Amino acid sequence: MDTRQPTPMKSFDFNFQQIVDAANDIVIVTNADPIDPPGPEIVYVNKAFTELTGYSPEEVIGKTPRLLQSSGTDADTKKTIKQALQNHQPVRVTIKNYSKSGRDYWLDVSILALRNEAGEVTHFVAIERDVTEQKELEHKLETLSRTDPLTGLLNRRSLEDYLAKEYSRFTRHGTKFSALLLDVDHFKSINDQYGHSTGDRVLKMLADSCTGKLRRHDVMARYGGEEFCMILPYTDGEHAAVLADKLRTAIAAEALQAGDSAVRVTASIGVSEVQASDKTPGDILERADAALYEAKQSGRDRVCLSRAAQASQHAGQG
């Protein structure tokens, strides 16, 4: 039987600064006062800090950690940190900071108050972990979930979210908006004759052509297959139809080279304006779809304004 007693921890001669210096996580120690600028004042940073930020200890000792922040750092997060410091409470946040070269990076930050033997808070220590790769992955996954991988436009789900917001603004403030539904004419024959890869190129060409002519606040999405949807804020049906015809003309003027052939396409577009009688955001799309069907039945390569929008325009003129 082993009767040896464990050696008391105090008998070990640890050099804690060497441990912290060698840590992979960033460690920053500041004085507790003052908290407001020009404080809190940095009194220690470890090697991991220098490797990530590009600042040497000599460049930051006596400065404030705020030098790592900019207008791109979230104001609410900074406020959360300040309130915790003022109350001497621990806090954990994720924050965007900036290196000496201006490169942005994300940190998972835990801040704790350090007390002396009398129980007084004399310093704060921030233990930080670089989570930039994780944040970038989250952003990529979010982008993939909300965009169409072929055209780079919003997908149907994102479009419906945006439409719901515009409809809510209309019901609260009466702010007009219109919707366009655009469908490529005879798209199946393009796939059959030239192949699906050419069909994909046609869709990308159309998306680029349209987005280049939309206004900054307009939104375009691939709604499904060869159908696209656009939401035009602050726009009545008449002006939306004018823009739609510009898009139709631009699409017809495009040509895509496929082998020895120049592939040209046309598009039919249905236009609808939000109405006071609409019960759901989907009502405006139903009218735009009916107008699109009318454009198809009327010979394609044309724009049709929904009858409800036309009636609204005539009532306004009367």
Rosetta silent file (secondary structure, phi, psi, omega in degrees, C-alpha in Angstrom):
SEQUENCE: MDTRQPTPMKSFDFNFQQIVDAANDIVIVTNADPIDPPGPEIVYVNKAFTELTGYSPEEVIGKTPRLLQSSGTDADTKKTIKQALQNHQPVRVTIKNYSKSGRDYWLDVSILALRNEAGEVTHFVAIERDVTEQKELEHKLETLSRTDPLTGLLNRRSLEDYLAKEYSRFTRHGTKFSALLLDVDHFKSINDQYGHSTGDRVLKMLADSCTGKLRRHDVMARYGGEEFCMILPYTDGEHAAVLADKLRTAIAAEALQAGDSAVRVTASIGVSEVQASDKTPGDILERADAALYEAKQSGRDRVCLSRAAQASQHAGQG
SCORE:     score description
SCORE:     0.000 S_00000001
   1 L     0.000  131.862 -178.719    0.000    0.000    0.000 S_00000001
   2 L   -83.387  115.089 -177.892    1.342    3.374   -0.998 S_00000001
   3 L  -100.071    6.500 -178.853    1.322    5.590    2.089 S_00000001
   4 L   -68.285  138.295  179.054    2.914    8.598    0.432 S_00000001
   5 L   -89.497  144.448  176.709    0.960   11.817    0.864 S_00000001
   6 L   -62.077  141.890 -179.688    0.321   14.119   -2.124 S_00000001
   7 L   -71.092  129.613  178.264    2.694   17.039   -2.249 S_00000001
   8 L   -56.484  141.682 -177.935    0.967   20.317   -1.307 S_00000001
   9 H   -57.675  -33.057 -174.328    0.397   22.572   -4.341 S_00000001
  10 H   -68.525  -14.454 -178.652    2.229   25.440   -2.665 S_00000001
  11 H   -78.761  -15.022  178.255    5.483   23.507   -2.771 S_00000001
  12 L   -78.972  141.334 -178.740    5.619   23.755   -6.567 S_00000001
  13 L  -100.240   74.805  179.373    7.521   26.727   -7.915 S_00000001
  14 L   -75.958  140.187  168.599    5.216   27.744  -10.783 S_00000001
  15 L  -106.715   94.504 -172.219    6.112   30.731  -12.915 S_00000001
  16 H   -66.041  -29.585  178.333    2.595   31.758  -13.922 S_00000001
  17 H   -65.310  -37.747  176.736    3.784   34.502  -16.283 S_00000001
  18 H   -62.718  -39.405  179.182    5.688   31.887  -18.319 S_00000001
  19 H   -64.063  -47.865 -178.344    2.518   29.797  -18.517 S_00000001
  20 H   -66.578  -38.701  178.959    0.381   32.755  -19.623 S_00000001
  21 H   -60.471  -35.826 -175.966    3.034   33.929  -22.071 S_00000001
  22 H   -89.122   -3.672 -176.297    3.012   30.509  -23.732 S_00000001
  23 L   -66.864  147.150  176.028   -0.780   30.127  -23.803 S_00000001
  24 L   -73.560  -30.996  177.920   -2.545   29.830  -27.145 S_00000001
  25 L   -77.078  150.694  178.432   -5.363   32.077  -25.927 S_00000001
  26 E   -78.161  137.898  176.812   -4.853   35.819  -25.826 S_00000001
  27 E  -127.584  126.928  176.697   -4.486   37.356  -22.379 S_00000001
  28 E  -128.405  131.603  175.672   -4.787   41.084  -21.700 S_00000001
  29 E  -117.378  133.307  178.193   -4.608   42.658  -18.241 S_00000001
  30 E  -126.502  159.136  168.576   -5.717   46.243  -17.619 S_00000001
  31 E   -66.614  152.409 -179.002   -5.951   48.527  -14.629 S_00000001
  32 L   -76.249  -28.369 -178.236   -9.446   48.710  -13.188 S_00000001
  33 L  -129.942  143.530   -4.611   -9.560   52.502  -13.204 S_00000001
  34 L   -83.993  157.095  176.684  -10.364   54.543  -15.111 S_00000001
  35 L   -84.701  -40.109  179.448  -12.884   52.665  -17.282 S_00000001
  36 L   -71.821  155.629  178.756  -13.773   55.645  -19.463 S_00000001
  37 L   -51.029  139.500   11.360  -11.263   56.854  -22.090 S_00000001
  38 L   -84.370    3.747  178.701   -8.316   57.023  -22.018 S_00000001
  39 L   -85.587 -177.358   -9.923   -8.730   53.922  -19.827 S_00000001
  40 L   -70.508  147.397 -172.739   -8.786   51.118  -19.096 S_00000001
  41 L   -90.857  127.391  178.720   -5.000   51.050  -19.356 S_00000001
  42 E   -71.745  130.984  176.643   -3.259   47.894  -20.608 S_00000001
  43 E  -116.458  -13.268  179.854   -0.521   46.652  -18.274 S_00000001
  44 E  -158.708  138.691  167.743    0.159   43.224  -19.817 S_00000001
  45 E  -136.707  150.271 -179.803   -0.368   41.292  -23.046 S_00000001
  46 L   -97.584 -178.730 -176.392    0.950   37.823  -23.882 S_00000001
  47 H   -63.021  -36.778 -179.618    2.661   36.465  -26.983 S_00000001
  48 H   -61.812  -33.245  176.535   -0.631   35.243  -28.515 S_00000001
  49 H   -61.423  -48.789 -178.851   -1.886   38.846  -28.478 S_00000001
  50 H   -62.898  -41.070 -178.681    1.102   40.030  -30.500 S_00000001
  51 H   -63.632  -37.040 -178.298    0.802   37.158  -32.987 S_00000001
  52 H   -81.663  -44.594 -171.192   -2.867   37.914  -33.700 S_00000001
  53 H   -89.771  -24.483 -175.248   -2.919   41.711  -33.613 S_00000001
  54 L    85.734   -4.571  178.100    0.545   42.598  -34.896 S_00000001
  55 L   -89.829  134.117  173.220    1.056   44.990  -31.959 S_00000001
  56 L   -79.394  160.815  176.284    4.108   44.497  -29.762 S_00000001
  57 H   -55.548  -39.124 -177.706    3.737   44.861  -25.981 S_00000001
  58 H   -63.210  -28.187 -178.298    5.656   48.152  -26.153 S_00000001
  59 H   -79.304  -19.800 -174.504    3.073   49.546  -28.585 S_00000001
  60 H  -117.705  -19.875  178.064    0.050   48.821  -26.383 S_00000001
  61 L   -60.120  128.303 -176.605    1.226   48.969  -22.753 S_00000001
  62 L    91.187  -10.639  177.464   -0.319   52.120  -21.320 S_00000001
  63 L   -96.879  178.537  179.064   -2.934   52.248  -24.118 S_00000001
  64 L  -103.601  147.499  175.427   -6.577   51.127  -24.031 S_00000001
  65 H   -59.849  -14.219  179.280   -7.951   47.936  -25.657 S_00000001
  66 H   -63.756  -16.990  178.371  -10.285   50.280  -27.555 S_00000001
  67 H   -64.881  -16.045  178.847   -7.440   50.822  -30.043 S_00000001
  68 H   -88.941   -2.832 -177.470   -8.425   47.394  -31.436 S_00000001
  69 L  -105.125  164.112  176.473  -11.970   48.582  -32.151 S_00000001
  70 L  -154.006 -168.424  179.420  -13.458   50.688  -34.913 S_00000001
  71 L   -63.682  -19.832  178.653  -16.816   51.658  -36.381 S_00000001
  72 L   -81.815   -6.912  177.379  -17.197   48.031  -37.457 S_00000001
  73 L   -83.754  130.519 -173.059  -17.180   46.857  -33.831 S_00000001
  74 L   -60.664  127.177 -176.364  -20.726   46.351  -32.579 S_00000001
  75 H   -66.744  -38.091 -179.421  -21.827   49.253  -30.356 S_00000001
  76 H   -65.961  -37.396  178.128  -24.158   47.108  -28.229 S_00000001
  77 H   -65.463  -42.592  177.694  -21.348   44.649  -27.493 S_00000001
  78 H   -62.045  -38.192  179.026  -19.057   47.482  -26.416 S_00000001
  79 H   -65.749  -40.380  178.402  -21.840   48.797  -24.169 S_00000001
  80 H   -60.363  -43.939  179.514  -22.288   45.346  -22.603 S_00000001
  81 H   -62.707  -46.284 -177.456  -18.573   45.181  -21.801 S_00000001
  82 H   -61.623  -43.321  179.996  -18.518   48.664  -20.273 S_00000001
  83 H   -63.131  -39.924  178.812  -21.513   47.981  -18.033 S_00000001
  84 H   -64.764  -42.079  178.501  -19.936   44.747  -16.781 S_00000001
  85 H   -63.087  -42.642 -179.525  -16.660   46.519  -15.992 S_00000001
  86 H   -62.504  -34.441 -178.721  -18.465   49.287  -14.142 S_00000001
  87 L   -93.397    3.654 -178.641  -20.314   46.703  -12.028 S_00000001
  88 L    55.272   39.379 -179.638  -17.195   44.531  -11.558 S_00000001
  89 L  -108.214  148.493  174.958  -19.104   41.608  -13.068 S_00000001
  90 L   -68.755  150.456 -179.924  -17.748   38.855  -15.306 S_00000001
  91 E  -147.212  144.937  175.992  -18.832   39.075  -18.940 S_00000001
  92 E  -131.593  126.490 -177.286  -18.486   36.918  -22.014 S_00000001
  93 E  -141.140  164.882  167.805  -19.074   38.277  -25.510 S_00000001
  94 E  -111.732  127.582 -171.981  -18.157   37.710  -29.133 S_00000001
  95 E  -139.067  147.242  174.085  -16.667   40.839  -30.662 S_00000001
  96 E   -93.562  127.590  175.092  -15.065   41.979  -33.897 S_00000001
  97 E  -123.008  179.823 -175.984  -11.704   43.697  -33.505 S_00000001
  98 E  -134.564  137.236  179.842   -9.031   44.926  -35.896 S_00000001
  99 L   -78.654  177.312  178.978   -5.327   44.168  -36.140 S_00000001
 100 L   -60.548  -33.828 -179.945   -2.567   46.700  -36.635 S_00000001
 101 L   -81.110   -6.332 -179.400   -2.786   46.124  -40.412 S_00000001
 102 L    97.146   -1.627  178.919   -6.551   46.731  -40.394 S_00000001
 103 L   -70.736  133.932  178.020   -7.550   43.082  -40.805 S_00000001
 104 E   -87.136  149.588  177.626  -10.754   42.264  -38.935 S_00000001
 105 E  -150.570  160.464 -177.723  -11.042   39.204  -36.719 S_00000001
 106 E  -111.420  141.588 -179.603  -13.557   37.763  -34.254 S_00000001
 107 E  -128.127  139.576  164.657  -12.912   36.945  -30.606 S_00000001
 108 E   -92.743  112.561 -169.513  -14.719   34.971  -27.947 S_00000001
 109 E  -115.508  128.733  170.648  -13.872   37.172  -24.934 S_00000001
 110 E  -116.910  126.787 -178.071  -14.235   36.436  -21.218 S_00000001
 111 E  -119.480  131.193 -178.892  -13.444   39.319  -18.841 S_00000001
 112 E  -127.720  150.300  174.883  -12.986   38.891  -15.098 S_00000001
 113 E   -87.127  138.656  176.225  -12.223   41.295  -12.252 S_00000001
 114 E  -107.542  131.702 -175.794   -9.020   40.691  -10.263 S_00000001
 115 E  -114.281  150.770  174.877   -9.061   41.592   -6.572 S_00000001
 116 L   -86.081 -176.014 -176.930   -6.284   42.244   -4.074 S_00000001
 117 L   -63.621  -22.964  178.442   -6.060   40.721   -0.600 S_00000001
 118 L   -85.241   -0.589 -179.858   -8.433   43.406    0.712 S_00000001
 119 L    85.058    8.028 -179.622  -11.060   42.369   -1.842 S_00000001
 120 L   -86.629  139.150  177.560  -10.677   45.524   -3.912 S_00000001
 121 E   -76.160  118.154 -178.532  -10.862   45.274   -7.712 S_00000001
 122 E  -111.213  -27.945 -176.646   -7.516   46.426   -9.032 S_00000001
 123 E  -145.169  164.473  168.766   -7.360   44.919  -12.532 S_00000001
 124 E  -120.751  142.024  174.232   -9.372   43.219  -15.251 S_00000001
 125 E  -118.305  130.521  175.813   -8.150   40.230  -17.203 S_00000001
 126 E  -109.487  122.834  175.989   -9.523   39.415  -20.654 S_00000001
 127 E  -108.151  119.413 -168.530   -9.033   35.878  -21.947 S_00000001
 128 E  -125.616  139.753  177.735   -9.692   35.810  -25.670 S_00000001
 129 E  -123.045  132.436  179.174   -9.926   33.080  -28.274 S_00000001
 130 E   -71.539  116.204 -179.819   -9.760   33.701  -32.027 S_00000001
 131 L  -119.856   27.972 -177.328  -13.046   32.417  -33.533 S_00000001
 132 H   -60.356  -45.829 -178.819  -12.694   34.064  -36.942 S_00000001
 133 H   -61.171  -40.824  178.564  -12.828   30.773  -38.877 S_00000001
 134 H   -63.273  -44.301  179.417  -15.962   29.726  -37.016 S_00000001
 135 H   -63.389  -41.806  179.163  -17.635   33.075  -37.718 S_00000001
 136 H   -64.196  -39.177  177.445  -16.707   32.916  -41.399 S_00000001
 137 H   -64.529  -43.152  177.865  -18.134   29.396  -41.633 S_00000001
 138 H   -59.938  -41.305  179.519  -21.364   30.550  -39.966 S_00000001
 139 H   -64.834  -41.896  178.987  -21.580   33.418  -42.457 S_00000001
 140 H   -63.681  -42.765  179.740  -21.026   31.070  -45.400 S_00000001
 141 H   -65.604  -39.186  177.528  -23.687   28.662  -44.163 S_00000001
 142 H   -64.798  -41.595  178.393  -26.120   31.538  -43.627 S_00000001
 143 H   -62.858  -44.099  179.238  -25.385   32.829  -47.125 S_00000001
 144 H   -62.226  -35.569 -177.842  -25.912   29.369  -48.615 S_00000001
 145 H   -73.901  -17.049 -174.469  -29.217   28.994  -46.798 S_00000001
 146 H  -116.490   -0.517 -178.212  -30.525   32.296  -48.181 S_00000001
 147 E  -126.330  159.435  175.731  -29.151   32.420  -51.728 S_00000001
 148 L   -85.274  122.658 -174.080  -29.498   30.527  -54.976 S_00000001
 149 L   -65.701  -25.329 -178.087  -26.185   28.751  -55.665 S_00000001
 150 L   -76.879  -50.560 -172.576  -26.435   29.125  -59.463 S_00000001
 151 L   -98.533  -17.404 -175.503  -27.175   32.836  -59.826 S_00000001
 152 L    79.877    0.324  176.718  -26.078   34.200  -56.451 S_00000001
 153 L   -77.095  169.955  170.561  -29.492   35.853  -56.067 S_00000001
 154 E   -59.789  153.004  174.323  -31.696   35.477  -53.032 S_00000001
 155 L   -93.874 -178.209 -174.471  -33.651   32.220  -52.932 S_00000001
 156 H   -61.792  -41.692 -178.682  -37.408   31.841  -52.572 S_00000001
 157 H   -61.630  -44.881 -179.819  -37.353   31.677  -48.779 S_00000001
 158 H   -64.519  -39.599  179.175  -35.355   34.893  -48.483 S_00000001
 159 H   -61.900  -42.913 -179.146  -37.629   36.625  -50.990 S_00000001
 160 H   -66.987  -34.057  174.794  -40.721   35.673  -49.011 S_00000001
 161 H   -63.945  -44.029 -179.835  -39.125   37.030  -45.823 S_00000001
 162 H   -65.593  -41.640  179.112  -38.391   40.312  -47.573 S_00000001
 163 H   -60.521  -41.856  179.775  -41.900   40.432  -49.040 S_00000001
 164 H   -61.732  -38.049  178.780  -43.405   39.954  -45.571 S_00000001
 165 H   -67.044  -41.581  178.658  -41.391   42.920  -44.266 S_00000001
 166 H   -65.456  -39.774  179.204  -42.523   45.151  -47.126 S_00000001
 167 H   -65.034  -40.534  177.807  -46.134   44.083  -46.612 S_00000001
 168 H   -62.023  -41.405  178.582  -45.862   44.848  -42.883 S_00000001
 169 H   -65.086  -36.006  177.964  -44.507   48.301  -43.674 S_00000001
 170 H   -65.478  -45.093 -178.073  -47.421   48.853  -46.075 S_00000001
 171 H   -67.138  -29.844 -179.251  -50.026   47.848  -43.483 S_00000001
 172 H   -86.154  -38.447 -171.600  -48.434   50.127  -40.844 S_00000001
 173 H  -122.771   -4.851 -179.195  -47.472   53.153  -42.913 S_00000001
 174 L    73.820   20.326 -178.629  -49.196   52.765  -46.285 S_00000001
 175 L   -75.502  115.647 -176.773  -45.853   52.583  -48.114 S_00000001
 176 L   -68.301  150.664  169.018  -46.537   51.343  -51.633 S_00000001
 177 E  -155.877  163.049 -179.646  -44.522   48.615  -53.314 S_00000001
 178 E  -131.694  162.385  178.913  -44.826   46.395  -56.357 S_00000001
 179 E  -128.160  143.276  174.005  -43.769   42.915  -57.377 S_00000001
 180 E  -117.226  136.383  168.423  -42.569   41.526  -60.694 S_00000001
 181 E  -115.343  122.557 -174.930  -42.680   37.869  -61.714 S_00000001
 182 E  -118.625  133.185  179.075  -40.425   37.137  -64.681 S_00000001
 183 E  -130.130  134.235  179.345  -40.318   33.893  -66.631 S_00000001
 184 E   -72.998  128.278 -179.272  -37.896   32.965  -69.439 S_00000001
 185 L   -72.718  136.472  174.306  -39.816   32.192  -72.632 S_00000001
 186 L    53.262   39.753 -175.711  -39.386   28.714  -74.156 S_00000001
 187 H   -67.301  -34.030  179.875  -36.688   27.815  -71.638 S_00000001
 188 H   -59.564  -39.229 -179.371  -37.264   24.078  -72.033 S_00000001
 189 H   -67.285  -29.862  176.483  -36.374   24.299  -75.712 S_00000001
 190 H   -66.927  -45.167  177.219  -33.067   26.000  -74.806 S_00000001
 191 H   -62.666  -41.151 -178.239  -32.180   23.126  -72.488 S_00000001
 192 H   -67.126  -40.054 -174.893  -33.256   20.576  -75.089 S_00000001
 193 H   -83.047  -39.973 -172.351  -31.333   22.182  -77.947 S_00000001
 194 H  -111.741  -12.005 -179.013  -28.163   23.413  -76.227 S_00000001
 195 L    99.288  159.625 -174.973  -28.015   21.399  -72.999 S_00000001
 196 H   -69.602  -28.603  178.775  -28.568   22.229  -69.351 S_00000001
 197 H   -65.162  -37.537  175.461  -25.143   23.840  -68.902 S_00000001
 198 H   -69.131  -38.185  176.408  -26.098   26.436  -71.512 S_00000001
 199 H   -59.624  -40.440  177.202  -29.468   26.816  -69.829 S_00000001
 200 H   -63.743  -41.476  178.830  -27.669   27.563  -66.566 S_00000001
 201 H   -63.097  -36.568  177.550  -25.507   30.157  -68.306 S_00000001
 202 H   -62.321  -43.997 -179.340  -28.655   31.780  -69.690 S_00000001
 203 H   -64.258  -40.764  178.299  -30.124   32.080  -66.193 S_00000001
 204 H   -66.678  -39.821  178.068  -26.913   33.632  -64.857 S_00000001
 205 H   -61.651  -44.549 -179.972  -26.778   36.030  -67.807 S_00000001
 206 H   -63.340  -43.381 -179.942  -30.376   37.083  -67.179 S_00000001
 207 H   -60.847  -44.602  179.865  -29.741   37.562  -63.446 S_00000001
 208 H   -64.851  -40.527 -178.695  -26.707   39.757  -64.130 S_00000001
 209 H   -63.379  -41.749 -177.389  -28.555   41.770  -66.767 S_00000001
 210 H   -74.438  -45.519 -176.945  -31.488   42.509  -64.453 S_00000001
 211 H   -63.455  -28.780  178.364  -29.572   43.248  -61.255 S_00000001
 212 L   -69.711  -14.637 -177.684  -27.455   45.750  -63.136 S_00000001
 213 L  -112.932   -4.880  176.237  -30.577   47.766  -63.930 S_00000001
 214 L   -80.010  159.846  177.427  -32.410   47.553  -60.620 S_00000001
 215 L   -80.628  166.223 -174.592  -32.197   50.309  -58.044 S_00000001
 216 L   -58.135  -36.751 -175.143  -30.175   49.956  -54.865 S_00000001
 217 L   -93.225   -1.051  176.561  -33.187   49.173  -52.674 S_00000001
 218 L   -76.853  154.650 -178.153  -34.856   46.740  -55.129 S_00000001
 219 E  -128.268  134.921  179.272  -34.588   43.013  -54.417 S_00000001
 220 E  -126.550  140.090 -179.871  -34.366   40.171  -56.935 S_00000001
 221 E  -138.684  151.607  168.497  -34.607   36.439  -56.268 S_00000001
 222 E   -83.503  113.964 -171.634  -34.640   33.238  -58.234 S_00000001
 223 E   -86.662  -20.000  178.648  -38.130   32.070  -57.397 S_00000001
 224 E   153.508  131.471  179.120  -37.846   28.631  -58.971 S_00000001
 225 L    57.770 -122.991  178.907  -36.594   27.073  -62.205 S_00000001
 226 L  -100.813   21.806 -178.540  -36.534   29.796  -64.839 S_00000001
 227 E  -108.114  136.859 -178.872  -38.788   32.130  -62.838 S_00000001
 228 E  -125.341  152.666  178.719  -37.535   35.232  -61.037 S_00000001
 229 E  -130.002  141.118  177.140  -39.223   37.633  -58.645 S_00000001
 230 E  -129.041  135.881  174.191  -38.445   41.262  -57.876 S_00000001
 231 E  -108.834  126.684 -175.106  -39.777   43.430  -55.063 S_00000001
 232 E  -117.140   96.626  179.127  -39.733   47.167  -55.801 S_00000001
 233 E   -65.071  154.321  175.644  -40.203   49.347  -52.689 S_00000001
 234 L    57.195   31.562 -173.375  -41.764   52.827  -52.973 S_00000001
 235 L  -133.570  126.055  175.780  -43.054   51.936  -56.449 S_00000001
 236 L   -84.041  173.812 -174.870  -46.609   51.874  -57.791 S_00000001
 237 H   -61.715  -39.083 -177.651  -47.757   49.483  -60.501 S_00000001
 238 H   -63.614  -46.887  179.790  -47.414   51.949  -63.369 S_00000001
 239 H   -70.815  -31.853  176.701  -43.781   52.789  -62.620 S_00000001
 240 H   -64.799  -37.296  179.245  -43.030   49.130  -61.909 S_00000001
 241 H   -66.577  -34.992  177.731  -44.344   48.247  -65.372 S_00000001
 242 H   -64.491  -45.919  178.402  -42.018   50.835  -66.926 S_00000001
 243 H   -63.708  -40.723  179.781  -39.026   49.284  -65.162 S_00000001
 244 H   -59.768  -38.280 -179.620  -40.215   45.808  -66.117 S_00000001
 245 H   -70.095  -31.947  174.925  -40.261   46.780  -69.788 S_00000001
 246 H   -65.166  -39.665  178.282  -36.683   48.080  -69.517 S_00000001
 247 H   -65.969  -43.701  179.209  -35.666   44.707  -68.098 S_00000001
 248 H   -58.885  -44.320 -179.776  -37.520   42.870  -70.864 S_00000001
 249 H   -64.844  -41.860 -179.580  -35.772   44.948  -73.522 S_00000001
 250 H   -64.384  -40.094  179.670  -32.356   44.426  -71.937 S_00000001
 251 H   -64.291  -43.497 -178.967  -32.857   40.658  -71.764 S_00000001
 252 H   -64.672  -25.084 -178.714  -33.881   40.470  -75.417 S_00000001
 253 H   -83.336  -12.911 -178.705  -30.728   42.378  -76.400 S_00000001
 254 L   -77.303  150.943  175.346  -28.403   39.872  -74.680 S_00000001
 255 L  -140.101  138.833 -178.867  -26.723   37.059  -76.596 S_00000001
 256 E  -120.130  127.131 -178.885  -24.884   34.027  -75.251 S_00000001
 257 E   -81.226  124.220  176.253  -22.383   32.126  -77.367 S_00000001
 258 E  -129.156   95.887 -174.520  -22.921   28.356  -77.364 S_00000001
 259 L    67.478 -124.008  178.584  -20.537   26.764  -79.853 S_00000001
 260 L   -91.565   -0.074 -175.105  -21.247   28.348  -83.222 S_00000001
 261 E  -105.517  146.132  172.127  -24.646   29.629  -82.122 S_00000001
 262 E  -100.823  112.213 -176.967  -25.662   32.869  -80.468 S_00000001
 263 E   -88.376  123.647  176.736  -28.382   32.017  -77.960 S_00000001
 264 L  -119.358  147.194  179.521  -30.955   34.728  -77.413 S_00000001
 265 L  -133.518  160.752  171.180  -33.886   34.648  -75.023 S_00000001
 266 L  -125.631  168.141 -178.980  -36.924   36.707  -74.213 S_00000001
 267 E  -139.054  146.682  172.790  -38.913   37.002  -71.007 S_00000001
 268 E  -106.403  141.247 -173.609  -42.515   37.586  -70.020 S_00000001
 269 E  -133.035  130.780  172.918  -43.188   39.677  -66.925 S_00000001
 270 E  -104.988  137.783 -175.181  -46.232   40.071  -64.684 S_00000001
 271 E  -122.771  137.038  176.123  -46.526   43.189  -62.539 S_00000001
 272 E  -143.733  144.335  177.506  -48.659   43.781  -59.465 S_00000001
 273 E  -107.795  142.805  177.807  -48.976   46.575  -56.913 S_00000001
 274 L   -60.065  143.837 -177.443  -49.890   45.978  -53.280 S_00000001
 275 L  -123.221  151.723  178.227  -53.549   46.712  -52.550 S_00000001
 276 L   -62.248  -24.254 -179.357  -55.395   47.774  -49.401 S_00000001
 277 L   -81.878   -7.578 -179.597  -57.610   44.714  -49.864 S_00000001
 278 L   -64.078  133.050  179.565  -54.669   42.304  -49.626 S_00000001
 279 L   -97.174  -25.850 -179.008  -54.984   39.965  -46.658 S_00000001
 280 L  -139.727  160.854  175.829  -51.558   38.321  -46.916 S_00000001
 281 L   -60.244  -27.781 -178.598  -48.207   39.110  -48.554 S_00000001
 282 H   -69.702  -17.343 -177.653  -48.893   36.286  -50.993 S_00000001
 283 H   -62.618  -38.572 -179.191  -51.875   38.083  -52.506 S_00000001
 284 H   -66.090  -35.856  178.888  -49.647   40.457  -54.467 S_00000001
 285 H   -71.482  -33.324  176.875  -47.695   37.515  -55.929 S_00000001
 286 H   -62.681  -41.306  177.882  -50.897   35.762  -56.958 S_00000001
 287 H   -68.909  -39.048  177.220  -51.891   38.807  -58.992 S_00000001
 288 H   -63.437  -36.795  178.439  -48.393   39.085  -60.464 S_00000001
 289 H   -67.027  -39.676  176.902  -48.605   35.418  -61.433 S_00000001
 290 H   -64.303  -38.609  177.890  -51.982   35.978  -63.113 S_00000001
 291 H   -68.641  -36.220  176.400  -50.466   38.930  -65.026 S_00000001
 292 H   -63.197  -42.573  178.503  -47.499   36.748  -66.033 S_00000001
 293 H   -61.330  -39.577  177.974  -49.899   34.112  -67.362 S_00000001
 294 H   -63.709  -40.109  178.461  -51.646   36.833  -69.372 S_00000001
 295 H   -63.410  -39.477  177.943  -48.288   37.936  -70.828 S_00000001
 296 H   -64.905  -46.822 -177.301  -47.557   34.349  -71.869 S_00000001
 297 H   -67.940  -23.262 -177.619  -50.981   33.888  -73.413 S_00000001
 298 L   -86.907    1.399  176.047  -50.688   37.198  -75.275 S_00000001
 299 L   123.859   -0.720  178.965  -47.617   36.097  -77.197 S_00000001
 300 L    68.092  175.372 -178.124  -44.718   36.260  -74.702 S_00000001
 301 L    51.370   49.846  179.466  -41.860   38.793  -74.639 S_00000001
 302 L  -155.949  167.807  179.560  -44.116   41.364  -73.032 S_00000001
 303 E  -113.763  133.934  174.834  -45.122   42.980  -69.738 S_00000001
 304 E  -125.066  131.570  176.923  -48.621   42.788  -68.283 S_00000001
 305 E   -93.460  133.817 -177.238  -49.850   44.839  -65.328 S_00000001
 306 L   -58.702  147.680 -176.595  -52.383   43.097  -63.097 S_00000001
 307 H   -62.278  -34.067  178.636  -55.962   44.278  -63.564 S_00000001
 308 H   -64.237  -40.710  178.153  -56.212   45.250  -59.886 S_00000001
 309 H   -65.813  -39.907  178.905  -53.170   47.526  -60.303 S_00000001
 310 H   -62.452  -43.529 -179.991  -54.676   49.017  -63.462 S_00000001
 311 H   -62.791  -38.287  179.317  -57.933   49.708  -61.625 S_00000001
 312 H   -65.162  -39.882  179.510  -55.998   51.327  -58.788 S_00000001
 313 H   -64.830  -43.850 -179.283  -54.150   53.584  -61.251 S_00000001
 314 H   -64.629  -38.835  179.489  -57.415   54.638  -62.945 S_00000001
 315 H   -64.544  -38.224  178.823  -59.026   55.344  -59.569 S_00000001
 316 H   -66.128  -36.912  179.116  -56.075   57.503  -58.607 S_00000001
 317 H   -72.005  -30.912 -179.469  -56.330   59.440  -61.849 S_00000001
 318 L   -74.315    0.000    0.000  -60.079   59.913  -61.363 S_00000001
